[in-house]
Amino acid sequence: MAINNPAFRDPAFKSGGTATAQAMTAQQLDELYNRPAAQQEAQQASIAEPEGGAMTIEDTVVKSFVAFAVLLVGAGVGWFTVGVAPWLWIAAGVVGLVLALVNIFKKSPSAPLILAYSLAQGVMLGGISAFYEAQFQGIVAQAVLATLSVVGVTLALFATGVVRASKRATKVFLIAMGGYLLFSLVNVGLMLFGVNTNPWGLLSSSTIFGIPLGLVIGVFVVIMGAYSLVLDFDFVQQGVRNKAPRKFGWSAAFGIMVTVIWLYLEILRILAIARN
């Protein structure tokens, strides 16, 4: 793929990314990829299972649930302490960013570090959510339901084979993501330098056919978030096929969590702009 969640940097999540494949020559790899699908499946089946067991879908799901449970605990802390210690969620956000970078560049996944990231991000999300809820009553419940709906529908479509990651779609995703990041930087810059004093900058001060720009862009961002989940699920599937060590299930849980958090924050902002 042209782009992927940085949490899935390890070769174990890529086609032919097992230790066996890494030891092959370029010619052998080329021959492997040019074989019919049945022969490729047979080749994958012949790969020895790593010591301690191989990564499975079921084990990855369990690890993901554990990580999200820890995130919910942190969210509760951030939610109920935002009035007493408003700095806590900001500090947690900084800690979460540092832990995210550590987990991304760490060669071997660490369950304690990933769970620590979940806790820190949870505190940050709890504080941000409490702030939004104080401004727009009921918005957090709407954002949570919307996020769960997007994740559930995307997972169902991927599991049934209706939606799959492709090189062409991923290239479009890359271009769209690059454009969105550039727009976000310009928007923040205009707000920081006082060029645009609107709380949302161009997202709510500019309109397209009377519709706030933030809502139009928000729809595309949610679509990008859903496709990012498709990429995440695809990498998990590759990890299982490559018989990656069981510990890489934590990397998968971390990667999916990064995407879901981004999706939730974007949906929360879309709803806030719509209400505003």
Backbone hydrogen bonds, N-H to C=O, Kabsch-Sander energy under -0.5 kcal/mol:
donor,donor_aa,acceptor,acceptor_aa,energy
8,F,5,N,-2.5
9,R,6,P,-1.1
13,F,10,D,-2.0
14,K,11,P,-1.9
17,G,14,K,-2.3
22,Q,18,T,-2.4
23,A,19,A,-1.1
24,M,20,T,-0.5
24,M,21,A,-1.0
29,L,25,T,-2.3
30,D,26,A,-2.3
31,E,27,Q,-2.2
32,L,28,Q,-2.2
33,Y,29,L,-2.5
34,N,30,D,-1.4
35,R,32,L,-1.1
40,Q,36,P,-2.1
41,E,37,A,-2.5
42,A,38,A,-1.9
43,Q,39,Q,-2.3
44,Q,40,Q,-2.4
45,A,41,E,-2.2
46,S,42,A,-1.3
47,I,44,Q,-1.2
53,G,50,P,-1.8
55,M,244,A,-3.5
60,T,56,T,-2.0
61,V,57,I,-2.4
62,V,58,E,-2.1
63,K,59,D,-2.3
64,S,60,T,-2.3
65,F,61,V,-2.4
66,V,62,V,-2.2
67,A,63,K,-2.3
68,F,64,S,-2.5
69,A,65,F,-2.2
70,V,66,V,-2.1
71,L,67,A,-1.9
72,L,68,F,-2.1
73,V,69,A,-1.8
74,G,70,V,-2.3
75,A,71,L,-2.4
76,G,72,L,-2.0
77,V,73,V,-1.8
78,G,74,G,-2.6
79,W,75,A,-2.4
80,F,76,G,-2.2
81,T,77,V,-1.3
82,V,78,G,-0.6
85,A,81,T,-3.6
88,L,85,A,-1.9
91,A,87,W,-2.5
92,A,88,L,-2.6
93,G,89,W,-1.7
94,V,90,I,-1.8
95,V,91,A,-2.5
96,G,92,A,-2.8
97,L,93,G,-2.0
98,V,94,V,-2.2
99,L,95,V,-2.7
100,A,96,G,-2.2
101,L,97,L,-2.0
102,V,98,V,-2.2
103,N,99,L,-2.7
104,I,100,A,-2.2
105,F,101,L,-2.2
106,K,102,V,-1.3
114,I,110,S,-2.2
115,L,111,A,-2.6
116,A,112,P,-2.2
117,Y,113,L,-2.1
118,S,114,I,-2.1
119,L,115,L,-2.2
120,A,116,A,-2.5
121,Q,117,Y,-2.9
122,G,118,S,-1.9
123,V,119,L,-2.1
124,M,120,A,-2.1
125,L,121,Q,-2.9
126,G,122,G,-2.6
127,G,123,V,-2.1
128,I,124,M,-2.5
129,S,125,L,-2.7
130,A,126,G,-2.2
131,F,127,G,-1.8
132,Y,128,I,-2.3
133,E,129,S,-2.7
134,A,130,A,-1.9
135,Q,131,F,-1.1
135,Q,132,Y,-0.5
136,F,132,Y,-3.1
139,I,136,F,-1.9
142,Q,138,G,-1.6
143,A,139,I,-2.5
144,V,140,V,-2.7
145,L,141,A,-2.4
146,A,142,Q,-2.4
147,T,143,A,-2.4
148,L,144,V,-2.7
149,S,145,L,-2.1
150,V,146,A,-2.3
151,V,147,T,-2.6
152,G,148,L,-2.8
153,V,149,S,-2.7
154,T,150,V,-2.4
155,L,151,V,-2.5
156,A,152,G,-2.3
157,L,153,V,-2.6
158,F,154,T,-2.2
159,A,155,L,-2.8
160,T,156,A,-1.9
161,G,158,F,-1.0
162,V,157,L,-1.5
163,V,157,L,-1.6
170,T,166,S,-2.2
171,K,167,K,-1.9
172,V,168,R,-2.0
173,F,169,A,-2.3
174,L,170,T,-2.3
175,I,171,K,-2.2
176,A,172,V,-2.7
177,M,173,F,-2.8
178,G,174,L,-2.3
179,G,175,I,-2.4
180,Y,176,A,-2.4
181,L,177,M,-2.5
182,L,178,G,-2.1
183,F,179,G,-2.4
184,S,180,Y,-2.5
185,L,181,L,-2.2
186,V,182,L,-2.3
187,N,183,F,-2.7
188,V,184,S,-2.6
189,G,185,L,-2.3
190,L,186,V,-2.4
191,M,187,N,-1.7
192,L,188,V,-2.7
193,F,189,G,-2.1
194,G,191,M,-1.0
195,V,190,L,-1.6
196,N,190,L,-1.7
201,G,198,N,-1.7
203,L,200,W,-1.6
204,S,201,G,-1.1
205,S,201,G,-1.8
206,S,202,L,-1.5
208,I,211,I,-2.9
211,I,208,I,-1.6
213,L,206,S,-3.1
214,G,203,L,-4.0
215,L,212,P,-1.1
216,V,212,P,-1.5
217,I,213,L,-2.9
218,G,214,G,-2.0
219,V,215,L,-1.7
220,F,216,V,-1.3
221,V,217,I,-2.4
222,V,218,G,-2.4
223,I,219,V,-1.9
224,M,220,F,-2.3
225,G,221,V,-2.7
226,A,222,V,-2.3
227,Y,223,I,-2.3
228,S,224,M,-2.4
229,L,225,G,-1.7
230,V,226,A,-1.7
231,L,227,Y,-2.3
232,D,228,S,-2.1
233,F,229,L,-3.0
234,D,230,V,-2.3
235,F,231,L,-2.3
236,V,232,D,-2.2
237,Q,233,F,-2.4
238,Q,234,D,-2.1
239,G,235,F,-2.4
240,V,236,V,-2.1
241,R,237,Q,-2.3
242,N,238,Q,-2.6
243,K,240,V,-1.2
244,A,239,G,-2.5
246,R,53,G,-1.9
248,F,245,P,-2.0
249,G,246,R,-2.2
250,W,247,K,-1.7
251,S,247,K,-0.5
252,A,248,F,-1.9
253,A,249,G,-2.2
254,F,250,W,-2.4
255,G,251,S,-2.5
256,I,252,A,-2.5
257,M,253,A,-2.1
258,V,254,F,-2.2
259,T,255,G,-1.6
260,V,256,I,-2.5
261,I,257,M,-2.6
262,W,258,V,-1.9
263,L,259,T,-2.5
264,Y,260,V,-2.6
265,L,261,I,-2.3
266,E,262,W,-2.0
267,I,263,L,-2.3
268,L,264,Y,-2.5
269,R,265,L,-2.0
270,I,266,E,-2.3
271,L,267,I,-2.4
272,A,268,L,-1.9
273,I,269,R,-2.5
274,A,270,I,-2.3
275,R,271,L,-2.3
276,N,272,A,-2.3
